[in-house]
């Protein structure tokens, strides 16, 4: 087995019992790094410390990662112009904060006979949010065709 010491320097090719004894003498563990190599590669290290540092790195990476939250705003086919503008401002703010946004229109009753009204609302939302984000999913029907929605991602996060 090819042995690597704690500093990362190659000791050479040694027998497994000798490698185990050398690790024990230094108060370290022998960890097999590459079992499929010829000869297999093992490293002497403090395994508890190794696991601790590995968990810290994973926790740090998780902390840096932006949670993929999707903020939703609901529109109606009969939503007034001022209300649409207000909701678009909210969506723009969400996009600037780095969140994905979902804008959806629920149609009920006789509104179902005129889906083009809902599409018009979503097209307006798309047009006004274009500077802040990119379309991730264009206008699609959901839930028995009663809901039309779009999903937008922040600028540069397609």
N, C-alpha and C positions, 0 to 999 in steps of 0.2 A: 504494500500500500504506500502511495506517495504521501508524505507527511508534511504539513505546513504548520509552523509554530505560531504563537500568539501574535507576533509582530507581522505576520503575513509572509515570512521568508520560508523558502523551501528547505527542509531538512534533508530530504532525499527519499529514496525508496527503502522502507524498513518493513519488517514482519509485523503483523497485527499485534501480537502480544508485546513486542518491544514498544510499539507506538502507544499502546494502552499504559504500559509501565511508565513511559516517559511523561505522559499526561498526568498520571497519578502523582508522580514525583514532584511535579510543579503545582499540584493542587487544582488541576484543570480537568475538563471533560474532553473526550475525543469524539468529534462529530464528523460523520461521513458527509462530505460535500458533494462528491460526484461518484456515485456507486457504479455507474456504467462505463466509466473511463477505464483504460488499461494502462497501468494499474489503477485501482480505485483511489480517490483522493480523500484525505481526512485532514481535519484541522483541529489543533488544540485550542480550546477557548473555555471561558467560564460560561456555561450554558445558561445559567440563571440570569446573568448580566446581559447575555446576548438576547434572550427572550424579552427582558425588560426594555432594552433599547429598541427592539423590533416593535413592541407594542406602543412605545412612545412615538416612534415614527409614523405608525398607522394612525394613532390618535391625532397627531399633528396634521397629517394629510386629510383626515376626515374633517378637522376643524377648518382647514383652508377651503375645502370643497363647498361650493354654493349649493344649498339645498334646492332641488328642482321643484319649487312650488309653482303652482299654476293658479293665478288669481282670476276669478270669474266675475263678469259683469253681465247682468241680464237686461235685455231690451225687450220691448213689446212692439208689435207692428204699428201700434198707434201712439208710440212714445213721441212726445213733443220735441220740437227742434232744440229748445233750450236744455231740456233734460238729456238729449242725445249729446249735446256739446259738453255738458257737465260730466257725463259718464265717460266720454272720450278723454277728457282731461285726467280723470282717475286712471284710465287705462294707460295713458302716456306716462303718468307718474310711476305706475307699476313697472312699465318697461324700462324706464330710466333707473329704477332700483335694481334691475337685473332679473326680474321675474318674468316668466312666461305669462301670457294672458289669454283668456278664452272669452270671447264675446258671443252671446247666444240670444236667439230670439225664439220665444215660445208662442206658438199660434194656438188659439182655442176657438172652437165653434166655427162660425162662418169665416173666421180669418184663414182657416185651412184652405178655403177655395181660392185664396190669393197669395200664394207663397212669394210671388214677385215683390210684394211689399216688404217682406222680411229680407229678401235678398238685397233690395235697395238699401235698407238700413245697414246691413253688414258691408256692402260695397262702400258706403259713406265712411264707416268706421275704418275699413282698410285704407281708404284714400287719405284720411286725416292722420292715421297712425304711421304711414309709410316712412316719415323721417325718423321715427323712434324704434321701429322694429321691422322684421321681415316675416312674411307669411310662412308658417310652418305647415299648416293644414288649411286649405282653402274651404270655401263654403260647402258644408256637408250636412246631410240630414241625420238626425238621431231620434231615438225613442218613437217608433211608429210614425215617423215623418212629421211629428208635431214641433220638433226643435231643429232649427238651422244654426250652425255655429262655425266659427273660425278660431284658429289658434295662431298666435303670433309670438315669436321669440325676440328677445332684445337684439338690437343691431349687432351683427357680426357673430351671432350664436346659432346659426342654422344647423 
